[in-house]
Amino acid sequence: MKVALIQANVKIGDPDQNFTNIEKLMTKAIGRQPDMIVLPEMWNSGYALEKADEVADLNGERTKEFLSSFAKKNSVMIIGGSTLTSTPQKDFKNTMFVFGRDGRELLSYEKIHLFRLMDEHKYLQAGEKVGLLDYEDMKIGFMICYDLRFPQLSRKLVNEGASLLVNVAQWPTARLDHWRHLLIARAIENQCFIVAVNRCGKSGDTEFPGNSMVIDPLGRVLLEGNDEEEIYHIEISLDEVEEVRNHIPVITDQRLDLY
Ligand SMILES: NC(=O)CCC(=O)C(=O)O
């Protein structure tokens, strides 16, 4: 499976510019004919949470129409990072939409762990269900940024069959070492692939390192990005997951009767 990771910069509070930029980057990525495109977290608005009323995407309509038609036109699966969405009742959420090659919406996942350090808990509603997708012989589990810190979530997704975990993020440079180590740990402990796409650039005083990563089920780093706006391409084979799990059967050996 050929994956394109879109490590985009995000202009805070400017959806028009961000839609234009993401379209430009995805169009460039299509030249390498990926099977799957992955975008970063909150790419429509950045963390302009105090202006959520102005910049959030009402019912996710703009995001969905844009990603669905791009997916269909280019016959590519899109894991749409996440966007700041709203409802007419003014419920704001950090929402991921996923589309199949035919443009069909396959899943929406609303971030379940809100990150207090970036004030998410003051403005957003947390999602109430995990994100797991069964598509074209793949089971993919989804995490949005801070979700990475909760090993119970990734283990649940893996226990329900995921062999690939995707994390989309706006993870600041200040905690880059946590990002790297936690991603590698999640891959090793769950014996699965991890595709993690982080934004780059700066918003206010906060710097984002990019440093998107792809890690194999043995915890080997197959790809690690720099801090520039960039598209990374990689080919992975999810069959490797079974080989690794057969060698050291961690998932089978769990004592779910005890913990
Ligand atoms: N956008 C986020 O969820 C950031 C999470 C983060 O920075 C962390 O350290 O955790």
The ligand as an SDF file (V2000), in Angstrom:
LIG
                    3D

 10  9  0  0  0  0  0  0  0  0999 V2000
   -3.0880   18.6200   19.6870 N   0  0  0  0  0  0  0  0  0  0  0  0
   -2.7790   17.8120   20.6730 C   0  0  0  0  0  0  0  0  0  0  0  0
   -3.5440   16.9480   21.0720 O   0  0  0  0  0  0  0  0  0  0  0  0
   -1.4110   18.0090   21.2660 C   0  0  0  0  0  0  0  0  0  0  0  0
   -0.9910   16.8840   22.1900 C   0  0  0  0  0  0  0  0  0  0  0  0
    0.3410   17.1580   22.7960 C   0  0  0  0  0  0  0  0  0  0  0  0
    1.0170   18.1120   22.4600 O   0  0  0  0  0  0  0  0  0  0  0  0
    0.8310   16.2650   23.8570 C   0  0  0  0  0  0  0  0  0  0  0  0
    1.9290   16.5350   24.3840 O   0  0  0  0  0  0  0  0  0  0  0  0
    0.1580   15.2760   24.2010 O   0  0  0  0  0  0  0  0  0  0  0  0
  1  2  1  0
  2  3  2  0
  2  4  1  0
  4  5  1  0
  5  6  1  0
  6  7  2  0
  6  8  1  0
  8  9  2  0
  8 10  1  0
M  END
$$$$
